[in-house]
Amino acid sequence: MEFEIEFPRSPEEAVRVLSSAAPGSVSVLAGGTDLLLDIESGRARPKRLLSLRYLPWRGVERSGGRLRIGSLLPLRDLEERPGLGEALPGLLEAIRAVGSPALRARATLGGNVVRGSPASDLLPVLLALEAEVLVRGPEGPRRVPLPELLQSSRQPALLPAELVEAIEIPDRAPSAFLWQRVRPTNDISQVGVAVALPRPDGPWRVALGGVAPVPRRLPEAEAELPDARPSEASIRAAAEAAARWASFVTDRRASEAHRRRIVAVLIARALGRAIARGPGATAGR
């Protein structure tokens, strides 16, 4: 298969290329861990590729209690960042759930956001951390809450010629990510559960992946967790509320009934783990 590939040297140049192209005629290449497989399998047949290799969006900046992560930073670089496991344990757990070290050396946080896979391991924890996405397009930069981009699988709600520049989350938050798979490694999660306390006084945020067309937060479960130190009864109520949610799917990886049972168990476990990492937790617990 033949195609053209372009290497813009600045964000402005990349946006100009996309703006001048016919809608849908250019595929954007970041880490390429999904796109290149799609091209090899024939699922994607692009005529032009826009590589983001030379764009500067690979840094990590901390300011005002927030962490801004460049969209092109490889997951492996983020995984090896000193102190990440202490500050954002749920994010580190989610990163380590992604494929293999070799894959994480190429995959990016921005690519995961744009891909919007139903079974993404990263999107649930970003949702629970109330992530905001910084995008850049012909009209300049803008900030978008992550749920607004995740309207449908693999079709982010970006405006024409927009690119994801960075993802912004709290720089510290008690959190946890747990998953269930048929095989522990290099498999797609049947269920992924993320919980986080993005603000010190609460409420807790709960998000799921692998159970519906797009990962999403669960306000039904969050309503049971308004405080930073919820009771055992509140945790049970949140797990039961999540299991009652109506949008679980049945597919080749798992049935709806199986997913409901697993979600209830994983939410209770994840909350117990994250609460032990949060305000008022006993040292060493």
Secondary structure as GFF3:
##gff-version 3
##sequence-region A 1 285
A	DSSP	beta_strand	4	6	.	.	.	ID=ss1
A	DSSP	alpha_helix	11	20	.	.	.	ID=ss2
A	DSSP	beta_strand	26	29	.	.	.	ID=ss3
A	DSSP	alpha_helix	35	41	.	.	.	ID=ss4
A	DSSP	beta_strand	48	51	.	.	.	ID=ss5
A	DSSP	beta_strand	60	63	.	.	.	ID=ss6
A	DSSP	beta_strand	66	70	.	.	.	ID=ss7
A	DSSP	alpha_helix	75	79	.	.	.	ID=ss8
A	DSSP	alpha_helix	84	87	.	.	.	ID=ss9
A	DSSP	alpha_helix	89	96	.	.	.	ID=ss10
A	DSSP	alpha_helix	101	104	.	.	.	ID=ss11
A	DSSP	alpha_helix	109	115	.	.	.	ID=ss12
A	DSSP	alpha_helix	122	128	.	.	.	ID=ss13
A	DSSP	beta_strand	132	137	.	.	.	ID=ss14
A	DSSP	beta_strand	140	145	.	.	.	ID=ss15
A	DSSP	alpha_helix	146	149	.	.	.	ID=ss16
A	DSSP	beta_strand	163	170	.	.	.	ID=ss17
A	DSSP	beta_strand	175	180	.	.	.	ID=ss18
A	DSSP	beta_strand	191	196	.	.	.	ID=ss19
A	DSSP	beta_strand	205	209	.	.	.	ID=ss20
A	DSSP	beta_strand	216	217	.	.	.	ID=ss21
A	DSSP	alpha_helix	219	222	.	.	.	ID=ss22
A	DSSP	alpha_helix	232	244	.	.	.	ID=ss23
A	DSSP	alpha_helix	256	275	.	.	.	ID=ss24
###
